[in-house]
Amino acid sequence: EALRWQQALQRERIDHKVALRGQDEAPTLPDALILLEHPTVYTLGSSSEMSDMLFSMPKEDLSEVGSSVVVPAVGAEPAFQIHRVQRGGKVTYHAPGQLVGYPVFDLSRHSQDIAWYLRLIEQVLINSLADFGVTAGTEEGLTGVWVDGRKIAAIGVGASRWVTLHGFALNVDPRMEGFTRIVPCGIRGREVCSLASVLADACPSLPQVRESVEFHFAEMFDLELLPAG
């Protein structure tokens, strides 16, 4: 459902831009930011490899964007879904307790540069983590946000006519065992962490983290955030 929201918002903004082509008028539809939690799900990006899935994969073909499968529960392990999505990157894990953000931004209003956009999302998350006393940063040659060499946030984006899709996942307090089923983002030999594993009892609530991320998105992209309605 979250993907359908994104696609509808993106399509609306692309159609609006196309309708104004050749006119001396800038697009007026605002940027949008979706922040939510997902049920347990794994998503496969454009460069995902089946060798990055460390469990028995179902036989269904997941090579096409939009394909998906439900893996039944086994013992104490809950059921989960696998989706092939239209974004860059490899396999990622989502679960309750993780703040997932989908900016649907028209980069022609900002900078038509995907690398620039990725670096700003990283900085938004770094600034948000600093609000809670966590020093985070980036790693040369890798996308995402890291704390003491452990990955705390994954980022994978796509764009059409410079209107963005997909976004980031920040580990606040998800069920971390889910990461052991995969090679997160295809990066072997690197650990994953969460705010809860870093701060223990001092971990903020997910609504507190959401509020911080909203503030820093508005600040970094020079936006005024308004509730949807």
Disulfide bonds with the S-S distance in Angstrom:
none
